[in-house]
Amino acid sequence: MRIGDCGQCESRQVKIAKSLPSSGLWCYKCNTERLKTAKIKTSVPRPLRTSSALQALVKQLDKIFSIYTRTRDANEHGFTACVTCGIESHWVDMDCGHCFSRGNFAIRWDERNVHAQCRTCNRMEDGCFEDFEAHVKRAHGLSAHAELLSLKSSVRKLERQELESMIDKYRNLNQQNISI
């Protein structure tokens, strides 16, 4: 417990709850009031850049596309190899790895950019970018790699109809692959 002078109410020799760079030390009473005010301010809903309906479609497409990606290269027993380390595992135990970040909608669901990857490589090894990039070059060619590089810096805004169309496409492809 720290004892000091409150920078807000100027009480002397009180228990200090918080030290803020802008206004120094705060006593428990002033800090409690500050938190109440902060909660009131943050409870006001902020407008979203994209509607929650579009966000739900993106989430749904991510899930369906992930299943498609992991089952696409699986054998008849459901096993597939990690594109970066080569370890074989059942598709359910694999991740949907992206060579270039999935943060950009222009390449997020591009089949050339996405392959089955073991969880260790994808999560613990940050996707093993160099090995993944080498796989993309081998599997799809240098021209596809160059196209992905140019697409990753482009901006693409998806409309509801396009998302719904992609969901239907990959849902149908999953029905063909899911028998694995």
C-alpha positions, 0 to 999 in steps of 0.5 A: 500500500502506498501513501501519498498526496492525491493529485485530484482532490489534493488530500494529503497522506492518503492511500493511493489507488492509481498512478496516472501519468497525466495527473499523478497519484489518485486516492481510492475515492477519486479513482472510484469516481474516475472509473464510474465516469469511464464506464458511463462513457464507454457504455455508449455504443459506437457505430461499427465500420461494417454491419454485424450482419456482414461480420456474421457472414464473414465469420460463417465464411471463415468457418466453412472455408477453413473446413474446405481448405483442410479437407481439400487435400486430405486422403480417403482416410481424412489425413493431410500433410502440413504444407510447412513441416510435412507432418501428417494428421487428420484434417480436424486436427489441422489449421487453415494456414494463410501464406499472406495474412488473412487480414486482407479480404482480397486474398483471405479466401484465395485458395492459392494463399490457404493450405492445411497447416499443423497447429504448431507451425501455424500458431507457435511458429507464426505460420513458418512464412518462408516454408509456406511461401516456398510451397505456394511457389512450388504448388502454384508457380511464380506468377501466382505468387507474384499475383498474391503479392500484388493482391495483398496490398490491394483493398477489397470491400465485399458485398453481402451477395458476394459473401453469400455466394462464396458461402454457398460455393464452399458449403457445396464443396464441403458436402463433396469432401466431408465424406472423408 
